[in-house]
Amino acid sequence: MSGELGQPQAGPSHAGLDLPNPERNRAGVPGGVIRRAGAQGRRSWIQKVLEQITDSPLQWVTPSEVVPVAVLAVQRYLLEDEPRDTIPKPPLYCYDVTISDGVYQEKCYLDPSLNFLVYKNILKVGIEMKISRVSCLYNEKRLGQGILCIDNVHCGETLEDISLETPFRNSAHEEVPERPLRGGKSHYLALWNNEDPYGDIWLTNKQPEEHNFNNTKIISLSHLEMTWSNRRNFPALLVRILHKSKLRYYGKPDKKMIEPYQTFLEVADSSGTVSVIMWNALCPEWYKSLRVGLVLLLQDYSVKKSYPFRMQPLPVDPQIKLISTMEICLNLRDPPTNIIIIPEKQVKPEWRLPKLNHRFITRSELDDMPENHICDVIGILVFVGRVQRSKKKESREDFWSYRWIHIADGTSEQPFIVELFSTSQPEIFENIYPMTYFVCTQLKLVRNDAQVPKLLYLTTTNESRVFLTGEQFVYILLEIGQPYTNDIKVKNFIHWIKTRTDSEEVRTTVIGGYYPYPPVPETFSKYSNSVKVESLLTAISEVRKEIEDLQYREQKRIAIQGIITVIKYIPHASATENASASETLRNANRPSTSQATRRENQSQERDNNKQYQDDDPMGSQYFPATHESLSPTKKKRILQGPCAKLIPVPQPETSAQRGNRPDTPNIFQRRESTSAGVQGKARKTISDRWESPLWREKKFGLIDHFHYSCVHPESIPRKFIFEQRKFLTEQFNSQPAKYIPPEGRPPKLEDFKSARSLGHFEVTILGLNHEIAIDVAFLPMYSPEDLRTSQIDTLLTCMNYSCVYPQETPGNDRLPRALAGDIIKAVTKLDKVHIVGILDICNLGNNKVEVYLHKIYSPTNTS
């Protein structure tokens, strides 16, 4: 074992480093170059704990004084198998946590039993933390060296500001490049995925250099294909990069690779195109410096037979031959590859290197494109979703990072919907926000016209690259080889953005929130055929475990059976907007399991039920149709559509209409009362609820009742404000690995206006055995169309479609409440009906989880 109280042991990742022998300071604390607090300064808590460990006969101690420390960094890496391990273990990622006590900083090793705190984003940068037990792992091959280990902690609240001026107690922790405390791995990984380059080992300093070709023998790719198996030495290749893949990390505990990375380059000359594989340590050295379009001179490479199951991207020019029988391998050794970037001004026409051909399509053309079509898009971002994660394989620790975005190009009222996975460009992926110009290449079309609603979106591929406003975007627009500006579709887009006004962009741009996409098919049988899971249905008793197994920002879709027994409308700008500040809502998000808690809930529900019955002469079992409800031709129907248009809103009733309607109580209109306004508000809330008689009969005998209906502020899509782009971007990105001090006093997310004009619903689903119930949230979304209203109930219709953010209708509160009335009426038709509910379960980190009802399959649409 290697690491610090002293300095790291030289391993495979830093072999040959001449490290000084550690010395004991006057306090007897093992360490390398140790800084001491001034005689008049405040005593370091970290120093005192280290002294306590040194004096203890045990390998661990409970600090005599537990004081808060600040968390400055949480960094992840792969730990190699120890020599004593005989059976290879699955990948085990470890975490180094950097803390500050206000006097010193110290990098500590987090005991693997506490890894779950990182998985759930409870232990994160910027918080206050109390360490109640520490231990020391000594390096038995070095004198006086060891690692301070965190064995038990309590994670507190986020601190307003943390000073980064405090020095490291051990100067070895400041060395560049940064090294993990344990194992032979030379570098840290990105905190939340393995595709993004992270840390100071990734160089960006490779520049083009002129080359004298007089003594350089060059071979064409087609000639190399015919002769490589008979050659020992290969002449140089002169090629242009046509595609560049994202990084692949293949590290495993039992494989002692220093930097186990791989990336693919598709390169071409005048005779053909071939795959080039860059391996291991060459990736940190070259990956960030290589761009599509650059011309390379490759020397001292190796050639091997190509992997038969890899699909090469389509060549940019159909006239160029696709060479699939061999691959070019670039390594740091065996042999050491020589790579030279040739400046474009030195490229000669007689080399006949291919130019870049781009496959730009417009949104108006997308509907006519075939499934799996590969294309490039250019546009302006109008919606940027929060970063989400999905597991690569079950029971593994590896995740994909992705987010949903909308791109408008002016050719259609609907935008491109893009599922944007990390493309190994974290500097772009983590800085995406609306109102910026965006290029994305090598997108694949996903479509299913047989599904209702029709499935149509783009997703990134292994070779996708993204570019934003700024130098990279300008480079792409003026790209050498074939300028984008010569493309008629790019010219039309540039013309369109010049005609847009700032007010249009501000009004239509949205950031963050829960995004229920892609939609599920209209029948359960089609849904069953579309998902690839071991078990199609999840027992309602297993939902809690599914939720507890989720990691930070992981979103998963499951199906349960049950009966809808309660639905309650929560209007916009009520408790929804204050979820993080309301202790009631925070507690409601934690499942109640104890008998005492159940008794408390049951007692409260009895009181509530009594209040409903006392205040409402009709009871809460059923609400008759209300004439505040909108007609199909006037209401904003809840259907598919990524861009909402204004639809005529209901007009005030004439006196004749009022005279002809029956004298029916209006459940969404405050009833006349002689009491104070407070009582009127209470009745307004009461009337927005329906409860099944079955619920009143069964709710007190439940074994368990899960409460997951809370909607947190970060799940509400927000109107984008350009001046606050940095704050909003940070809120919907993943938690960073290192603390970033805020600029001034940051605002609160709740202060930003919601992009949704509807509230949400709390829905209670009772299990088929009537023993367990679960509360979930349902967020209906507006849509610009009024389709299929006669065939499908409003509730069932509204649960299948993409997020839509309509333009506002000032002063019109009737529309959302009337629409809520339609949904509640639809639920009454499902009384005692066995349904299949499709749930989206989400972990937002820091003990915040949400469960959304995405779709209901009733007996009419199950088959």
Secondary structure as GFF3:
##gff-version 3
##sequence-region A 1 863
A	DSSP	three_ten_helix	12	14	.	.	.	ID=ss1
A	DSSP	alpha_helix	45	55	.	.	.	ID=ss2
A	DSSP	beta_strand	60	61	.	.	.	ID=ss3
A	DSSP	beta_strand	68	78	.	.	.	ID=ss4
A	DSSP	beta_strand	93	100	.	.	.	ID=ss5
A	DSSP	beta_strand	105	110	.	.	.	ID=ss6
A	DSSP	three_ten_helix	112	114	.	.	.	ID=ss7
A	DSSP	alpha_helix	115	119	.	.	.	ID=ss8
A	DSSP	beta_strand	127	138	.	.	.	ID=ss9
A	DSSP	beta_strand	146	158	.	.	.	ID=ss10
A	DSSP	three_ten_helix	171	174	.	.	.	ID=ss11
A	DSSP	three_ten_helix	213	215	.	.	.	ID=ss12
A	DSSP	alpha_helix	221	227	.	.	.	ID=ss13
A	DSSP	three_ten_helix	228	230	.	.	.	ID=ss14
A	DSSP	beta_strand	237	244	.	.	.	ID=ss15
A	DSSP	beta_strand	248	249	.	.	.	ID=ss16
A	DSSP	beta_strand	261	269	.	.	.	ID=ss17
A	DSSP	beta_strand	272	279	.	.	.	ID=ss18
A	DSSP	alpha_helix	282	286	.	.	.	ID=ss19
A	DSSP	three_ten_helix	287	289	.	.	.	ID=ss20
A	DSSP	beta_strand	295	299	.	.	.	ID=ss21
A	DSSP	beta_strand	302	305	.	.	.	ID=ss22
A	DSSP	beta_strand	322	330	.	.	.	ID=ss23
A	DSSP	beta_strand	338	342	.	.	.	ID=ss24
A	DSSP	three_ten_helix	344	346	.	.	.	ID=ss25
A	DSSP	three_ten_helix	349	351	.	.	.	ID=ss26
A	DSSP	alpha_helix	363	366	.	.	.	ID=ss27
A	DSSP	beta_strand	374	384	.	.	.	ID=ss28
A	DSSP	beta_strand	388	391	.	.	.	ID=ss29
A	DSSP	beta_strand	399	408	.	.	.	ID=ss30
A	DSSP	beta_strand	416	421	.	.	.	ID=ss31
A	DSSP	alpha_helix	426	429	.	.	.	ID=ss32
A	DSSP	beta_strand	437	448	.	.	.	ID=ss33
A	DSSP	beta_strand	455	460	.	.	.	ID=ss34
A	DSSP	beta_strand	466	468	.	.	.	ID=ss35
A	DSSP	alpha_helix	471	477	.	.	.	ID=ss36
A	DSSP	three_ten_helix	484	486	.	.	.	ID=ss37
A	DSSP	alpha_helix	488	499	.	.	.	ID=ss38
A	DSSP	alpha_helix	502	508	.	.	.	ID=ss39
A	DSSP	beta_strand	510	511	.	.	.	ID=ss40
A	DSSP	alpha_helix	524	530	.	.	.	ID=ss41
A	DSSP	three_ten_helix	540	542	.	.	.	ID=ss42
A	DSSP	alpha_helix	543	548	.	.	.	ID=ss43
A	DSSP	beta_strand	555	570	.	.	.	ID=ss44
A	DSSP	three_ten_helix	575	578	.	.	.	ID=ss45
A	DSSP	alpha_helix	583	588	.	.	.	ID=ss46
A	DSSP	alpha_helix	595	615	.	.	.	ID=ss47
A	DSSP	alpha_helix	655	660	.	.	.	ID=ss48
A	DSSP	alpha_helix	677	686	.	.	.	ID=ss49
A	DSSP	beta_strand	689	691	.	.	.	ID=ss50
A	DSSP	alpha_helix	693	698	.	.	.	ID=ss51
A	DSSP	three_ten_helix	699	701	.	.	.	ID=ss52
A	DSSP	beta_strand	704	708	.	.	.	ID=ss53
A	DSSP	three_ten_helix	713	715	.	.	.	ID=ss54
A	DSSP	beta_strand	718	719	.	.	.	ID=ss55
A	DSSP	three_ten_helix	722	724	.	.	.	ID=ss56
A	DSSP	alpha_helix	725	732	.	.	.	ID=ss57
A	DSSP	three_ten_helix	749	751	.	.	.	ID=ss58
A	DSSP	beta_strand	760	766	.	.	.	ID=ss59
A	DSSP	beta_strand	772	778	.	.	.	ID=ss60
A	DSSP	alpha_helix	794	797	.	.	.	ID=ss61
A	DSSP	alpha_helix	814	828	.	.	.	ID=ss62
A	DSSP	beta_strand	835	845	.	.	.	ID=ss63
A	DSSP	beta_strand	848	857	.	.	.	ID=ss64
A	DSSP	three_ten_helix	859	861	.	.	.	ID=ss65
###
